[in-house]
Amino acid sequence: MSFTTTEFNIGSTFAIPGVGLDIVGYENGHKHQAFVPDLINEYQFRKSILMIVAAWWQMETNPLYLWGPMGTGKTSVLLQFAARMNIPVQLVSCHDRLETPDLVGRYILNDDGGMDFIDGPLVTAMRHGHLLILDEIDYLNPATAAGMNGLREGLPLTIPETGEVVRPVAGFKLAVTGNTCGNGDELNVYPGVNRLNQAFLDGFVGLEVGYPDESVEIEILKSVMGDIDESVLKAMVSVASSIRKLFMGNPENEGNESIEVTMSTRTLVRWARWRMISDDHDTPWEFAMGVALGWRVSPETKAVINGIIDREFA
């Protein structure tokens, strides 16, 4: 491993009051610093999720599976954790056409007319001690996922094209995210999601990541909208909560009135940004929502969402 370790205090590093624990990360300025994610200063960590991620990083040898609805911050919490700990990351967006050579590496033509083998993100992470994040793992072909079973146990990887045996160095870890826990999508909310092999899933520790509490989303909105009356921010979060309750993928929705979309925290922030520049419109809240979310819903759903907005901001 090419990094000098150092201890980070969780409370001060992640702005979590009352937590005095230290965890091990890397000193700034190492030669793989270019692979460390950009730090977002205003990012709001949720203590319950952060503590699981921190404990996993500190002591767990098995990979981590974060799952939950779209836009709940599964990937961002990993990236922002890594940014503050100076952890280099290999981030891969999964899809059903992603194959093992895309992860391991492939030959490419060099300037001399010959062929050079170039490491893929998996081999790069193993060789140099990076954190490998497979985003939306449940879109990955199950056969490709099953091919990584040995990684969960720290086994070496043989590159078929070269015969080289790559052993994971200290610091290499695997984390994945998904909209499902790997058992498929019975409600067909996320088309294209696959049911993953149980032998593959057996090697993970997992955590469901839901939407943030009202207080957290209010703080996130404050970072976007500045000095806005908190009652307005509460009303915005209430709109988002109402949309989530009506989403057909919400297991608590009894189906009396269902809509085809939900409102992620990401969309909530987008709505806030557009609302800040929409005062010239007759219906600024509805206009901003149309740009943030309403453009991709049915007319019936748009009417339902606008009705929710009208009730909150009447």
N, C-alpha and C positions, 0 to 999 in steps of 0.2 A: 504494500500500500504506500502511495506516494504522499501521504498527508500527515501533518503533525496534529495530534489530537489536543483538544482543550475542553474544559468544562463550561457549560452554559447554564445559568440559573433560569429555570422555567418561568418564574414570576416576572423577572425583569426582561428576559428575552422575548417573551410572548405576551407581555402586558396582562398577566393573570395574577391579580392581587392575592396575597396570602399563601402562595405556593413557594416554598423555599428549597425545593429539590433541584439538584444539578444533574444534567445529562451530558454525555460526551458527544462533541461534534468536532469540526475541523477548524484550524486557524485560517483566517482570511489570507488570500494571496497565493494559494497553492497552484501548481501548474495545470490543474484541471478546473480552475476557477471559471473558465468560459462556459462550463457545463452546469454551473450553479444557477438556478432560476433567478430571475429578477425579483427583487424584494418590493412588495407593495406595502408601504408604510401604514396606510389606513386599514389594512386587512384586519378583520375582527375574528379572533379565534374563539371557538366555543370550548370552554374548559373540559367538558366531559369527553369530547372527541379528541382534543389535543392530548389529554392525559393518556388515552389509549394508544395514540400514535407514538407518543414519547416512550411509553413503556415498551411498546413493540420494538422501537428502534434500539432501545437500551438493552433489552434482555432476550428478545424472542428470536429463535433461529428459523422458524417457519415463516412463509410469506403472509402478507396481510391482504384481506379482501374487504374493501369498503363498498357497500351497495345501498341503493336507495333511489328515489325519484330523480329525474333530471334536474340539474341546476341547484342541488342542495349543497354543493361545495366539496364533493368527494375528492376531486382531483386537485382543487385549489388548496385544500388544507395540506395535502402532501407536498405540493410545490412550495407553499409559503413556509412550511416546516423546514424543508430542505434549504430554502433561501436564507433563513436565519441561522442555520447550523452549518452553512457552507458545504453542503452535501452536493456533489455533482450528480446530475440526473440524466438518464436516457428515457425519454417519453415517447411512447408508441401508441398511436390511435388505431385500435383494432377494427377489422372488418372481415367479412367472410371470404375475401380473396387474399387476405394476408397469409403467406405461407412461411414455412420454416426457413427457407433461404433468405427471406426478407428480414428475419430476426438474426440469423447466424452470420450471414454475409454472402458475397458472391464475387466471382471474377469480373474484372473490368479491363478494358483495353488501355494500355499505357502509351506514353508518347513514343516509345521505341517500337511499337507494333506488337509487343508481347502482352501477356496477361498478368495482372496483379490481383491477389485476393484481398478484398477490403472487408474488414470486420463490420458486421451489422451491430445494432444496438445491444443485443443480448451478449454477444461475445465481448464487445467494448466494455459493458458493465461488469462482466465477470473478470475480464483481464485487468481492469484498472480500479475495481472497487467502487463502482457507481451504484446508485439506486436506480433500478429499472422499474418504470411504471407502465403497465399495460392498461391503457384507458379504454373503457367499454369492452371489457374482456368477454362479455356474453354475446358480442357480435362476432367473435372469433370462431372459426371452424373448430368444432370439438376435437377433430383429429390433430390439428395443429397444437391445440392446448395440451392434449394428452402427450404430445411429444416432449413436453417440458416437465414431465413428472419427476425426473431425476433431480431437477434443480431444487425442488423443495427440500431435498435431503442433503444438499450440498455436494452432489456427485459431479464429477468432471464431465465435460462435453467434448465429444470428438467431432471435429469438423470433417464431414464426409469428403469434401473436395480436396483437402490437403492432408488429412490424416492426423493433423495436430490435435493433441489432447489439451484442452484449456481447463484449468482448475480455478474455481472462484477464489479470488483473493479476499483478504479481510476487508470488510466494508460493503461487499456486494450484498444487496438485498432486493427482493422482489415484492412489489405492491401492485395490486390490480383494483380497478373500479368497475362497477356495473350497475345497470338499472334494476337488475334482478339478483337474487342470491345464487344464480346458476342453475335453477330448476325450471327455467323457461318462463314464458309469459302467457298464463292461461287467459288473461283478459284481452290479449292482443293489443295492448296499449303501445308497445314498442315493437313494431314490425321488424322482422329480421333477427330478433334475439334468439339465441340457441340455448338448448339445454346442455349443460356441460357435464362431462364425465365425472361420476362420483369419486372415482379414484383420484382424479385431479383435484377435486375440491377438498378431499379428505386431509390434504396437507396444509390447509390454510387456517389461520385464525381470522375471524370475521367480525364486522361491526356494521349495523344498519345506521345510515346517516339520513336523518329526516331534515325537514326545514327548520331553520333557527327559531328560537322563541321570539315573541314580540319585541322584547327589550333589545335583543341583538339586532333584529332587522331595523329597529328605530335608529340604533347607533350607526348602522350601515348607511341609512338614508341621510342622517345628519352629515356624513362625510361627503355626500353628493350635493345636498340642498342647503347646507350651511345653517344660518340662523332662522329657521322656519319654526313656527309654533308647533309644539310637540303634538297637539291635538290633530293637526293636519297629518303628521307622520303616522299617528295611530290609526287615522282613518285610512291611509294608504295601505298599511299592513292589514287592516281589517278587510279591505277589498281583496287583497291577495289571499287571505285566509278563506274568504267565502268562495273564491274561484277554486281553490284547492279542494274544498269540501264537495264541490259539484263535479269535480273531475271524475270521469268514468273509471279511471284507474285507482281511485281511492277506495280501499277495502271497506271504509266506513260509510261510503255512499250507498244508500239503499236503492238507488236507481229511480227514485221518484222524479228527479230532474237531473239529468247528467249532461255534461258538455265534454267535448273531445280534446280540450287542452287544459293544462294546469298553468300556474303562474310561479315560476321559479324565482328565487332571490335575484338571480341574474336579470330576469325580466322586470322585476320590481325596480331594480336600480335603473334599468333602461327607461322605464316609465317616468321615474323621477327626473332623469336628465332631460327628457323631451318636454316634461311639464315646465321646466325652468325657462324654456324658450317658446312657450305656447300661449302667452297672455293675449296675443292679438286675435286669437280664435274665439268664436262665439261660445264654444264648449271646450275649453282648454284641457280639462281632465279626460274627456272622451277622445279628443283629438290625439293627445299624447299616448293614450292607451292603444288607439288604433295603429300608431306607428310602432309601438313596442310589442304588441301582441295581436291586436284585432285584425291585422291585415291577413292573417293566416287561419281565420276561423270562419265558420258558416255564418250567414246573416242571422240565423236564429240564435247562435251562441253570442254573436256580437251584441244583439239586443239584450240578452241576459246579462252580459258583463256591464253594458251601459246602465242597465237598471240597478245593478249593485252600486255602481259609481254614484248614480243619482241619489240613492238612499243614504250613502255615506256623506255626500257633500251637499245635501239639500239645504 
